[in-house]
């Protein structure tokens, strides 16, 4: 469904590690995550998967508010 690049896989691994250890994402990691989620959100909208796109939009907003 969605193309996963090596970068997105690395970001996902980093996020999962941070979640399990309770650490917060650094600015660079957070920006990269926001970029990746934005790409996925736009791709979901193109595929008419509006609920998933809205879910991703909400995740992006939450991350942006934490900055």
C-alpha positions, 0 to 999 in steps of 0.5 A: 500500500505505502512505499517504505524507504530505508529512511522511514524504516530507520525512523520507525525503529528509532521511534519504537526504541524511544517509546519503549525506553520513555525517551523523547524524540530529538528535534531532527528525529521529530522533523524527519518523522513529521516529513514522513508522516506528511508524505504518507498522509498525502499518499493516503488522500490520493488513494481516497483513504481519508480516515487514515489521512485524517489520523496521520494529520492528527498525529502530525499536529500532535508532534508539531505542538510538542516542539 
